[in-house]
Amino acid sequence: MDRNCSLGSKCLAIFLLLLAVGNIDAQTKGNPSAYARIVGTVLDQQGHPLKNISVHAVLEQTGMYMPTVNSSDTGQFVIEHLEPGTYDIFGESDAAAYPDTALSFYPNENPTKVTLGNFGTATVALVLGPRAGVLCGTVLDKTTGRPITSPHAPHFIVRKVSNREDSIEFLGPPRFRWLIPPATEVTLEVFAEGYRPWVYADLPDPLTPAPFRLESGEERTLDIQLEPETQPEHRPEWRRLFKPLALGSMSANGILRRRGQPSAGISPRVDVSVLGLLRSTASYFFRFATNSSVANVPT
């Protein structure tokens, strides 16, 4: 009897052990790349190591960003726990003027790509450059000479002259520091709620944005003066018009109302027809063209 119990206990222990091993094996097969990784060094165009660079890998098949790591004092980094696949590797540092070249707006002269297999390790040299130009300054209230006070952060739009569709938008505080593609002609527009739209323009032609360019590593300071709206109740807010469109929304309520409240001068019964939307858009651009502030172009 005791012998049979002992034999049964041993069989049960062996069964549980095999079951545990099977679970571990199944988990390993389900995630075969638990130890796949990318090891590398971040360098500038002269081959010098770069420290404190944010490095991230993007899985090409899905566009998913992996957790970001920072390069060490010697420029080295390790990205671990990666799945099998092909990865694009990018590095960025706002302080050092290296933009995120994962964004197509910025040139990437040294694209880095690796393919990982199960439990694989890839070694790369991530070369960054050229450095971007830096545009910094303050958005001021033209009346008070102080930084603007607005319910929302200023909205900056930078467009390439060679392709107006190739643009980037920044949202940030009145004191700004933005990275501009080097040796590239661009235009600048600034919007802030409660103020007239502003464009960087030549005085002889105030309605046409004037192009400017920054060289690699060049830093330029630009103080932008916005003119307060005198009759905001007669002008649709630029945010009401553009924010829903930027999100792909065609809701007339989102364009003409904010937070459920009717816009001033607009009936609570919003016209949701396409004609009503076109009229609102045309009205905005007409008022923008006739009331835009003009920048004094620095030399």
Phi and psi restraints in degrees (value plus and minus 20) as a CYANA .aco file:
   2 ASP   PHI     -83.4   -43.4
   2 ASP   PSI     -54.8   -14.8
   3 ARG   PHI     -85.9   -45.9
   3 ARG   PSI     -60.6   -20.6
   4 ASN   PHI     -84.9   -44.9
   4 ASN   PSI     -60.5   -20.5
   5 CYS   PHI     -83.1   -43.1
   5 CYS   PSI     -62.4   -22.4
   6 SER   PHI     -82.4   -42.4
   6 SER   PSI     -62.6   -22.6
   7 LEU   PHI     -84.1   -44.1
   7 LEU   PSI     -59.5   -19.5
   8 GLY   PHI     -85.5   -45.5
   8 GLY   PSI     -59.1   -19.1
   9 SER   PHI     -84.4   -44.4
   9 SER   PSI     -60.8   -20.8
  10 LYS   PHI     -84.8   -44.8
  10 LYS   PSI     -61.8   -21.8
  11 CYS   PHI     -82.6   -42.6
  11 CYS   PSI     -61.3   -21.3
  12 LEU   PHI     -84.4   -44.4
  12 LEU   PSI     -60.9   -20.9
  13 ALA   PHI     -84.1   -44.1
  13 ALA   PSI     -61.8   -21.8
  14 ILE   PHI     -84.6   -44.6
  14 ILE   PSI     -60.3   -20.3
  15 PHE   PHI     -82.2   -42.2
  15 PHE   PSI     -64.8   -24.8
  16 LEU   PHI     -85.4   -45.4
  16 LEU   PSI     -57.4   -17.4
  17 LEU   PHI     -84.2   -44.2
  17 LEU   PSI     -64.9   -24.9
  18 LEU   PHI     -83.8   -43.8
  18 LEU   PSI     -58.0   -18.0
  19 LEU   PHI     -84.1   -44.1
  19 LEU   PSI     -61.6   -21.6
  20 ALA   PHI     -84.9   -44.9
  20 ALA   PSI     -62.9   -22.9
  21 VAL   PHI     -83.1   -43.1
  21 VAL   PSI     -60.2   -20.2
  22 GLY   PHI     -82.5   -42.5
  22 GLY   PSI     -59.8   -19.8
  23 ASN   PHI     -84.8   -44.8
  23 ASN   PSI     -62.7   -22.7
  24 ILE   PHI     -83.1   -43.1
  24 ILE   PSI     -62.3   -22.3
  25 ASP   PHI     -85.2   -45.2
  25 ASP   PSI     -59.5   -19.5
  26 ALA   PHI     -85.4   -45.4
  26 ALA   PSI     -60.5   -20.5
  27 GLN   PHI     -85.2   -45.2
  27 GLN   PSI     -58.4   -18.4
  28 THR   PHI     -85.7   -45.7
  28 THR   PSI     -61.6   -21.6
  29 LYS   PHI     -88.6   -48.6
  29 LYS   PSI     -54.6   -14.6
  30 GLY   PHI     -91.1   -51.1
  30 GLY   PSI     -46.3    -6.3
  31 ASN   PHI    -154.8  -114.8
  31 ASN   PSI      49.3    89.3
  32 PRO   PHI     -90.0   -50.0
  32 PRO   PSI     -30.1     9.9
  33 SER   PHI    -126.4   -86.4
  33 SER   PSI       4.5    44.5
  34 ALA   PHI     -76.8   -36.8
  34 ALA   PSI     -43.7    -3.7
  35 TYR   PHI    -135.7   -95.7
  35 TYR   PSI     -11.2    28.8
  36 ALA   PHI     -88.5   -48.5
  36 ALA   PSI     122.9   162.9
  37 ARG   PHI    -176.3  -136.3
  37 ARG   PSI     145.2   185.2
  38 ILE   PHI    -140.3  -100.3
  38 ILE   PSI     107.2   147.2
  39 VAL   PHI    -138.0   -98.0
  39 VAL   PSI     114.3   154.3
  40 GLY   PHI    -183.2  -143.2
  40 GLY   PSI    -197.8  -157.8
  41 THR   PHI    -152.9  -112.9
  41 THR   PSI     115.2   155.2
  42 VAL   PHI    -112.9   -72.9
  42 VAL   PSI     108.1   148.1
  43 LEU   PHI    -148.8  -108.8
  43 LEU   PSI     133.5   173.5
  44 ASP   PHI    -106.6   -66.6
  44 ASP   PSI    -197.4  -157.4
  45 GLN   PHI     -88.9   -48.9
  45 GLN   PSI     -35.0     5.0
  46 GLN   PHI    -114.4   -74.4
  46 GLN   PSI     -19.2    20.8
  47 GLY   PHI      68.6   108.6
  47 GLY   PSI      -9.7    30.3
  48 HIS   PHI    -107.3   -67.3
  48 HIS   PSI     118.8   158.8
  49 PRO   PHI     -87.0   -47.0
  49 PRO   PSI     126.1   166.1
  50 LEU   PHI    -137.0   -97.0
  50 LEU   PSI     108.1   148.1
  51 LYS   PHI    -119.7   -79.7
  51 LYS   PSI     141.8   181.8
  52 ASN   PHI      37.0    77.0
  52 ASN   PSI      17.9    57.9
  53 ILE   PHI    -117.6   -77.6
  53 ILE   PSI     109.8   149.8
  54 SER   PHI     -97.9   -57.9
  54 SER   PSI      98.6   138.6
  55 VAL   PHI    -132.4   -92.4
  55 VAL   PSI     112.0   152.0
  56 HIS   PHI    -158.9  -118.9
  56 HIS   PSI     129.8   169.8
  57 ALA   PHI    -129.9   -89.9
  57 ALA   PSI     118.4   158.4
  58 VAL   PHI    -138.6   -98.6
  58 VAL   PSI     100.7   140.7
  59 LEU   PHI     -89.3   -49.3
  59 LEU   PSI      98.1   138.1
  60 GLU   PHI     -81.6   -41.6
  60 GLU   PSI     -57.1   -17.1
  61 GLN   PHI     -87.0   -47.0
  61 GLN   PSI     -52.2   -12.2
  62 THR   PHI    -138.1   -98.1
  62 THR   PSI     -35.9     4.1
  63 GLY   PHI      55.8    95.8
  63 GLY   PSI      -7.4    32.6
  64 MET   PHI    -101.1   -61.1
  64 MET   PSI     113.9   153.9
  65 TYR   PHI    -104.2   -64.2
  65 TYR   PSI     112.7   152.7
  66 MET   PHI    -105.0   -65.0
  66 MET   PSI     144.2   184.2
  67 PRO   PHI     -74.6   -34.6
  67 PRO   PSI     117.6   157.6
  68 THR   PHI    -100.0   -60.0
  68 THR   PSI     122.4   162.4
  69 VAL   PHI    -144.9  -104.9
  69 VAL   PSI     139.8   179.8
  70 ASN   PHI    -128.9   -88.9
  70 ASN   PSI     122.4   162.4
  71 SER   PHI     -93.5   -53.5
  71 SER   PSI     129.7   169.7
  72 SER   PHI    -100.7   -60.7
  72 SER   PSI    -196.8  -156.8
  73 ASP   PHI     -81.3   -41.3
  73 ASP   PSI     -42.7    -2.7
  74 THR   PHI    -120.5   -80.5
  74 THR   PSI     -10.2    29.8
  75 GLY   PHI      63.1   103.1
  75 GLY   PSI     -14.9    25.1
  76 GLN   PHI    -107.5   -67.5
  76 GLN   PSI     131.7   171.7
  77 PHE   PHI    -170.7  -130.7
  77 PHE   PSI     139.3   179.3
  78 VAL   PHI    -159.5  -119.5
  78 VAL   PSI     107.7   147.7
  79 ILE   PHI    -133.9   -93.9
  79 ILE   PSI      98.3   138.3
  80 GLU   PHI    -132.9   -92.9
  80 GLU   PSI     154.5   194.5
  81 HIS   PHI      37.6    77.6
  81 HIS   PSI      32.3    72.3
  82 LEU   PHI    -124.5   -84.5
  82 LEU   PSI     127.6   167.6
  83 GLU   PHI    -101.0   -61.0
  83 GLU   PSI     140.0   180.0
  84 PRO   PHI     -82.3   -42.3
  84 PRO   PSI     127.2   167.2
  85 GLY   PHI     127.2   167.2
  85 GLY   PSI    -196.0  -156.0
  86 THR   PHI    -122.7   -82.7
  86 THR   PSI     112.9   152.9
  87 TYR   PHI    -143.0  -103.0
  87 TYR   PSI     119.1   159.1
  88 ASP   PHI    -115.4   -75.4
  88 ASP   PSI     113.8   153.8
  89 ILE   PHI    -130.0   -90.0
  89 ILE   PSI     110.9   150.9
  90 PHE   PHI    -150.9  -110.9
  90 PHE   PSI     131.8   171.8
  91 GLY   PHI    -153.3  -113.3
  91 GLY   PSI     126.9   166.9
  92 GLU   PHI    -170.6  -130.6
  92 GLU   PSI     132.5   172.5
  93 SER   PHI    -177.3  -137.3
  93 SER   PSI      92.8   132.8
  94 ASP   PHI     -85.1   -45.1
  94 ASP   PSI     -60.4   -20.4
  95 ALA   PHI     -83.1   -43.1
  95 ALA   PSI     -57.0   -17.0
  96 ALA   PHI    -112.5   -72.5
  96 ALA   PSI     -16.5    23.5
  97 ALA   PHI      47.6    87.6
  97 ALA   PSI      13.8    53.8
  98 TYR   PHI    -125.5   -85.5
  98 TYR   PSI      89.0   129.0
  99 PRO   PHI     -97.6   -57.6
  99 PRO   PSI     149.4   189.4
 100 ASP   PHI     -99.4   -59.4
 100 ASP   PSI      80.1   120.1
 101 THR   PHI     -95.5   -55.5
 101 THR   PSI     -18.4    21.6
 102 ALA   PHI     -86.1   -46.1
 102 ALA   PSI     -42.9    -2.9
 103 LEU   PHI    -103.1   -63.1
 103 LEU   PSI     106.2   146.2
 104 SER   PHI     -84.0   -44.0
 104 SER   PSI     -35.2     4.8
 105 PHE   PHI     -84.7   -44.7
 105 PHE   PSI     -46.5    -6.5
 106 TYR   PHI    -123.8   -83.8
 106 TYR   PSI     120.6   160.6
 107 PRO   PHI     -90.9   -50.9
 107 PRO   PSI     127.4   167.4
 108 ASN   PHI    -149.1  -109.1
 108 ASN   PSI      75.2   115.2
 109 GLU   PHI    -100.2   -60.2
 109 GLU   PSI     -35.4     4.6
 110 ASN   PHI    -151.9  -111.9
 110 ASN   PSI      47.3    87.3
 111 PRO   PHI     -83.1   -43.1
 111 PRO   PSI     118.8   158.8
 112 THR   PHI    -139.6   -99.6
 112 THR   PSI     105.9   145.9
 113 LYS   PHI    -158.1  -118.1
 113 LYS   PSI     117.6   157.6
 114 VAL   PHI    -155.6  -115.6
 114 VAL   PSI     133.9   173.9
 115 THR   PHI    -139.8   -99.8
 115 THR   PSI     107.1   147.1
 116 LEU   PHI    -129.0   -89.0
 116 LEU   PSI     117.8   157.8
 117 GLY   PHI    -120.6   -80.6
 117 GLY   PSI    -193.0  -153.0
 118 ASN   PHI     -81.4   -41.4
 118 ASN   PSI     105.7   145.7
 119 PHE   PHI      39.3    79.3
 119 PHE   PSI       5.2    45.2
 120 GLY   PHI    -104.9   -64.9
 120 GLY   PSI     140.7   180.7
 121 THR   PHI    -149.9  -109.9
 121 THR   PSI     106.3   146.3
 122 ALA   PHI    -131.6   -91.6
 122 ALA   PSI     116.8   156.8
 123 THR   PHI    -131.4   -91.4
 123 THR   PSI     106.5   146.5
 124 VAL   PHI    -152.7  -112.7
 124 VAL   PSI     137.7   177.7
 125 ALA   PHI    -133.0   -93.0
 125 ALA   PSI      91.8   131.8
 126 LEU   PHI    -113.2   -73.2
 126 LEU   PSI      86.1   126.1
 127 VAL   PHI    -117.4   -77.4
 127 VAL   PSI     102.6   142.6
 128 LEU   PHI    -123.6   -83.6
 128 LEU   PSI     130.7   170.7
 129 GLY   PHI     113.1   153.1
 129 GLY   PSI     140.2   180.2
 130 PRO   PHI     -96.8   -56.8
 130 PRO   PSI     141.5   181.5
 131 ARG   PHI     -88.3   -48.3
 131 ARG   PSI     131.6   171.6
 132 ALA   PHI    -100.3   -60.3
 132 ALA   PSI     146.7   186.7
 133 GLY   PHI    -101.6   -61.6
 133 GLY   PSI     135.6   175.6
 134 VAL   PHI    -138.2   -98.2
 134 VAL   PSI     101.6   141.6
 135 LEU   PHI    -128.7   -88.7
 135 LEU   PSI      98.4   138.4
 136 CYS   PHI    -153.6  -113.6
 136 CYS   PSI     145.8   185.8
 137 GLY   PHI     137.9   177.9
 137 GLY   PSI    -179.0  -139.0
 138 THR   PHI    -157.9  -117.9
 138 THR   PSI     119.1   159.1
 139 VAL   PHI    -110.4   -70.4
 139 VAL   PSI      95.1   135.1
 140 LEU   PHI    -128.1   -88.1
 140 LEU   PSI     132.7   172.7
 141 ASP   PHI     -99.3   -59.3
 141 ASP   PSI     101.1   141.1
 142 LYS   PHI     -82.1   -42.1
 142 LYS   PSI     -48.0    -8.0
 143 THR   PHI     -99.1   -59.1
 143 THR   PSI     -64.6   -24.6
 144 THR   PHI    -116.2   -76.2
 144 THR   PSI     -40.7    -0.7
 145 GLY   PHI      55.6    95.6
 145 GLY   PSI     -13.2    26.8
 146 ARG   PHI    -124.3   -84.3
 146 ARG   PSI     143.2   183.2
 147 PRO   PHI     -74.7   -34.7
 147 PRO   PSI     121.0   161.0
 148 ILE   PHI     -84.6   -44.6
 148 ILE   PSI     132.9   172.9
 149 THR   PHI    -139.2   -99.2
 149 THR   PSI      95.7   135.7
 150 SER   PHI    -157.1  -117.1
 150 SER   PSI     128.6   168.6
 151 PRO   PHI     -79.2   -39.2
 151 PRO   PSI     -42.8    -2.8
 152 HIS   PHI    -151.4  -111.4
 152 HIS   PSI     138.8   178.8
 153 ALA   PHI     -85.0   -45.0
 153 ALA   PSI     127.5   167.5
 154 PRO   PHI     -78.1   -38.1
 154 PRO   PSI     129.8   169.8
 155 HIS   PHI    -136.5   -96.5
 155 HIS   PSI      96.6   136.6
 156 PHE   PHI    -127.1   -87.1
 156 PHE   PSI     114.7   154.7
 157 ILE   PHI    -143.9  -103.9
 157 ILE   PSI     100.3   140.3
 158 VAL   PHI    -131.1   -91.1
 158 VAL   PSI     106.3   146.3
 159 ARG   PHI    -142.5  -102.5
 159 ARG   PSI     124.1   164.1
 160 LYS   PHI     -99.0   -59.0
 160 LYS   PSI     115.2   155.2
 161 VAL   PHI     -85.8   -45.8
 161 VAL   PSI     -56.3   -16.3
 162 SER   PHI     -87.8   -47.8
 162 SER   PSI     -44.1    -4.1
 163 ASN   PHI    -174.1  -134.1
 163 ASN   PSI      79.1   119.1
 164 ARG   PHI     -82.1   -42.1
 164 ARG   PSI     -42.9    -2.9
 165 GLU   PHI     -95.3   -55.3
 165 GLU   PSI     -40.1    -0.1
 166 ASP   PHI    -106.4   -66.4
 166 ASP   PSI      76.5   116.5
 167 SER   PHI    -160.6  -120.6
 167 SER   PSI     148.5   188.5
 168 ILE   PHI    -161.0  -121.0
 168 ILE   PSI     127.0   167.0
 169 GLU   PHI    -140.7  -100.7
 169 GLU   PSI     117.9   157.9
 170 PHE   PHI    -140.7  -100.7
 170 PHE   PSI     121.4   161.4
 171 LEU   PHI    -141.2  -101.2
 171 LEU   PSI     107.7   147.7
 172 GLY   PHI    -188.9  -148.9
 172 GLY   PSI    -197.0  -157.0
 173 PRO   PHI     -92.2   -52.2
 173 PRO   PSI     148.6   188.6
 174 PRO   PHI     -78.0   -38.0
 174 PRO   PSI     -54.9   -14.9
 175 ARG   PHI    -107.1   -67.1
 175 ARG   PSI      95.4   135.4
 176 PHE   PHI    -143.1  -103.1
 176 PHE   PSI     141.1   181.1
 177 ARG   PHI    -172.5  -132.5
 177 ARG   PSI      84.9   124.9
 178 TRP   PHI    -138.1   -98.1
 178 TRP   PSI     126.5   166.5
 179 LEU   PHI    -113.0   -73.0
 179 LEU   PSI     109.0   149.0
 180 ILE   PHI    -134.1   -94.1
 180 ILE   PSI     116.8   156.8
 181 PRO   PHI     -75.0   -35.0
 181 PRO   PSI     113.5   153.5
 182 PRO   PHI     -91.7   -51.7
 182 PRO   PSI     128.1   168.1
 183 ALA   PHI      32.7    72.7
 183 ALA   PSI      18.9    58.9
 184 THR   PHI    -151.8  -111.8
 184 THR   PSI     108.3   148.3
 185 GLU   PHI     -95.2   -55.2
 185 GLU   PSI     107.6   147.6
 186 VAL   PHI    -155.7  -115.7
 186 VAL   PSI     145.1   185.1
 187 THR   PHI    -140.1  -100.1
 187 THR   PSI     141.9   181.9
 188 LEU   PHI    -154.2  -114.2
 188 LEU   PSI     111.7   151.7
 189 GLU   PHI    -148.0  -108.0
 189 GLU   PSI     124.2   164.2
 190 VAL   PHI    -151.6  -111.6
 190 VAL   PSI     115.1   155.1
 191 PHE   PHI    -148.2  -108.2
 191 PHE   PSI     123.9   163.9
 192 ALA   PHI    -172.3  -132.3
 192 ALA   PSI     115.4   155.4
 193 GLU   PHI     -82.3   -42.3
 193 GLU   PSI     111.8   151.8
 194 GLY   PHI      72.6   112.6
 194 GLY   PSI     -19.2    20.8
 195 TYR   PHI    -152.8  -112.8
 195 TYR   PSI     135.2   175.2
 196 ARG   PHI     -91.7   -51.7
 196 ARG   PSI     125.4   165.4
 197 PRO   PHI     -78.0   -38.0
 197 PRO   PSI     129.7   169.7
 198 TRP   PHI    -146.7  -106.7
 198 TRP   PSI     118.2   158.2
 199 VAL   PHI    -149.7  -109.7
 199 VAL   PSI     126.5   166.5
 200 TYR   PHI     -99.2   -59.2
 200 TYR   PSI      90.5   130.5
 201 ALA   PHI    -165.0  -125.0
 201 ALA   PSI     138.9   178.9
 202 ASP   PHI     -99.8   -59.8
 202 ASP   PSI     122.5   162.5
 203 LEU   PHI     -79.8   -39.8
 203 LEU   PSI     -59.4   -19.4
 204 PRO   PHI     -84.0   -44.0
 204 PRO   PSI     -44.4    -4.4
 205 ASP   PHI    -153.7  -113.7
 205 ASP   PSI      55.5    95.5
 206 PRO   PHI     -88.9   -48.9
 206 PRO   PSI     -35.1     4.9
 207 LEU   PHI    -110.1   -70.1
 207 LEU   PSI     -29.8    10.2
 208 THR   PHI    -130.1   -90.1
 208 THR   PSI     101.0   141.0
 209 PRO   PHI     -77.7   -37.7
 209 PRO   PSI     115.3   155.3
 210 ALA   PHI    -113.0   -73.0
 210 ALA   PSI     114.4   154.4
 211 PRO   PHI     -95.2   -55.2
 211 PRO   PSI     131.2   171.2
 212 PHE   PHI    -163.7  -123.7
 212 PHE   PSI     145.9   185.9
 213 ARG   PHI    -164.0  -124.0
 213 ARG   PSI     130.8   170.8
 214 LEU   PHI    -142.0  -102.0
 214 LEU   PSI     119.6   159.6
 215 GLU   PHI    -103.7   -63.7
 215 GLU   PSI     147.4   187.4
 216 SER   PHI     -79.9   -39.9
 216 SER   PSI     105.0   145.0
 217 GLY   PHI      61.7   101.7
 217 GLY   PSI     -25.9    14.1
 218 GLU   PHI     -94.9   -54.9
 218 GLU   PSI     120.1   160.1
 219 GLU   PHI    -141.2  -101.2
 219 GLU   PSI     108.7   148.7
 220 ARG   PHI    -147.4  -107.4
 220 ARG   PSI     116.8   156.8
 221 THR   PHI    -121.9   -81.9
 221 THR   PSI     112.3   152.3
 222 LEU   PHI    -155.6  -115.6
 222 LEU   PSI      94.8   134.8
 223 ASP   PHI    -112.0   -72.0
 223 ASP   PSI     100.8   140.8
 224 ILE   PHI    -123.1   -83.1
 224 ILE   PSI     106.8   146.8
 225 GLN   PHI    -128.3   -88.3
 225 GLN   PSI      96.5   136.5
 226 LEU   PHI    -119.2   -79.2
 226 LEU   PSI     117.6   157.6
 227 GLU   PHI    -110.7   -70.7
 227 GLU   PSI     105.1   145.1
 228 PRO   PHI     -81.6   -41.6
 228 PRO   PSI     129.1   169.1
 229 GLU   PHI     -88.6   -48.6
 229 GLU   PSI     114.2   154.2
 230 THR   PHI    -108.9   -68.9
 230 THR   PSI     -53.3   -13.3
 231 GLN   PHI    -155.4  -115.4
 231 GLN   PSI      50.2    90.2
 232 PRO   PHI     -82.6   -42.6
 232 PRO   PSI     -42.4    -2.4
 233 GLU   PHI     -89.7   -49.7
 233 GLU   PSI     -35.4     4.6
 234 HIS   PHI    -119.4   -79.4
 234 HIS   PSI     -14.9    25.1
 235 ARG   PHI    -147.9  -107.9
 235 ARG   PSI     106.2   146.2
 236 PRO   PHI     -84.3   -44.3
 236 PRO   PSI     115.4   155.4
 237 GLU   PHI     -82.6   -42.6
 237 GLU   PSI     117.9   157.9
 238 TRP   PHI     -81.2   -41.2
 238 TRP   PSI     -52.0   -12.0
 239 ARG   PHI     -88.8   -48.8
 239 ARG   PSI     -57.3   -17.3
 240 ARG   PHI     -82.9   -42.9
 240 ARG   PSI     -51.2   -11.2
 241 LEU   PHI    -103.1   -63.1
 241 LEU   PSI     -65.0   -25.0
 242 PHE   PHI    -110.9   -70.9
 242 PHE   PSI     -54.9   -14.9
 243 LYS   PHI     -81.3   -41.3
 243 LYS   PSI     -66.9   -26.9
 244 PRO   PHI     -83.1   -43.1
 244 PRO   PSI     -56.5   -16.5
 245 LEU   PHI     -85.2   -45.2
 245 LEU   PSI     -58.0   -18.0
 246 ALA   PHI     -84.4   -44.4
 246 ALA   PSI     -49.3    -9.3
 247 LEU   PHI    -109.0   -69.0
 247 LEU   PSI     -16.9    23.1
 248 GLY   PHI      59.2    99.2
 248 GLY   PSI      -2.2    37.8
 249 SER   PHI    -110.5   -70.5
 249 SER   PSI     119.6   159.6
 250 MET   PHI    -132.6   -92.6
 250 MET   PSI       2.7    42.7
 251 SER   PHI     -97.3   -57.3
 251 SER   PSI     100.5   140.5
 252 ALA   PHI     -85.4   -45.4
 252 ALA   PSI     -51.7   -11.7
 253 ASN   PHI     -81.9   -41.9
 253 ASN   PSI     -59.2   -19.2
 254 GLY   PHI     -89.8   -49.8
 254 GLY   PSI     -50.3   -10.3
 255 ILE   PHI    -101.0   -61.0
 255 ILE   PSI     -60.1   -20.1
 256 LEU   PHI    -120.1   -80.1
 256 LEU   PSI     -30.2     9.8
 257 ARG   PHI    -147.3  -107.3
 257 ARG   PSI     137.1   177.1
 258 ARG   PHI    -152.2  -112.2
 258 ARG   PSI     107.2   147.2
 259 ARG   PHI      35.1    75.1
 259 ARG   PSI      17.9    57.9
 260 GLY   PHI      58.0    98.0
 260 GLY   PSI     -18.8    21.2
 261 GLN   PHI    -119.6   -79.6
 261 GLN   PSI     118.9   158.9
 262 PRO   PHI     -83.5   -43.5
 262 PRO   PSI     121.8   161.8
 263 SER   PHI     -89.1   -49.1
 263 SER   PSI     127.8   167.8
 264 ALA   PHI     -80.8   -40.8
 264 ALA   PSI     114.0   154.0
 265 GLY   PHI      60.9   100.9
 265 GLY   PSI     -16.4    23.6
 266 ILE   PHI    -141.7  -101.7
 266 ILE   PSI     112.9   152.9
 267 SER   PHI     -81.7   -41.7
 267 SER   PSI     121.7   161.7
 268 PRO   PHI     -77.5   -37.5
 268 PRO   PSI     -43.4    -3.4
 269 ARG   PHI    -104.3   -64.3
 269 ARG   PSI      73.2   113.2
 270 VAL   PHI     -96.4   -56.4
 270 VAL   PSI     115.2   155.2
 271 ASP   PHI     -96.1   -56.1
 271 ASP   PSI      92.1   132.1
 272 VAL   PHI    -115.3   -75.3
 272 VAL   PSI     -10.7    29.3
 273 SER   PHI     -94.0   -54.0
 273 SER   PSI     141.4   181.4
 274 VAL   PHI     -82.5   -42.5
 274 VAL   PSI     -56.8   -16.8
 275 LEU   PHI     -81.8   -41.8
 275 LEU   PSI     -61.5   -21.5
 276 GLY   PHI     -83.7   -43.7
 276 GLY   PSI     -59.7   -19.7
 277 LEU   PHI     -84.2   -44.2
 277 LEU   PSI     -63.7   -23.7
 278 LEU   PHI     -84.3   -44.3
 278 LEU   PSI     -59.3   -19.3
 279 ARG   PHI     -82.6   -42.6
 279 ARG   PSI     -62.2   -22.2
 280 SER   PHI     -84.0   -44.0
 280 SER   PSI     -61.7   -21.7
 281 THR   PHI     -84.6   -44.6
 281 THR   PSI     -65.3   -25.3
 282 ALA   PHI     -83.2   -43.2
 282 ALA   PSI     -59.0   -19.0
 283 SER   PHI     -83.6   -43.6
 283 SER   PSI     -59.8   -19.8
 284 TYR   PHI     -82.7   -42.7
 284 TYR   PSI     -68.8   -28.8
 285 PHE   PHI     -87.5   -47.5
 285 PHE   PSI     -52.8   -12.8
 286 PHE   PHI     -84.6   -44.6
 286 PHE   PSI     -63.6   -23.6
 287 ARG   PHI     -90.7   -50.7
 287 ARG   PSI     -55.1   -15.1
 288 PHE   PHI     -80.6   -40.6
 288 PHE   PSI     -64.9   -24.9
 289 ALA   PHI     -85.9   -45.9
 289 ALA   PSI     -52.1   -12.1
 290 THR   PHI    -113.1   -73.1
 290 THR   PSI     -30.8     9.2
 291 ASN   PHI    -148.1  -108.1
 291 ASN   PSI     -15.5    24.5
 292 SER   PHI     -81.9   -41.9
 292 SER   PSI     118.8   158.8
 293 SER   PHI     -95.2   -55.2
 293 SER   PSI     138.2   178.2
 294 VAL   PHI    -138.3   -98.3
 294 VAL   PSI     116.2   156.2
 295 ALA   PHI    -105.1   -65.1
 295 ALA   PSI     129.2   169.2
 296 ASN   PHI    -106.0   -66.0
 296 ASN   PSI      93.6   133.6
 297 VAL   PHI     -93.2   -53.2
 297 VAL   PSI      98.5   138.5
 298 PRO   PHI     -93.8   -53.8
 298 PRO   PSI     131.7   171.7
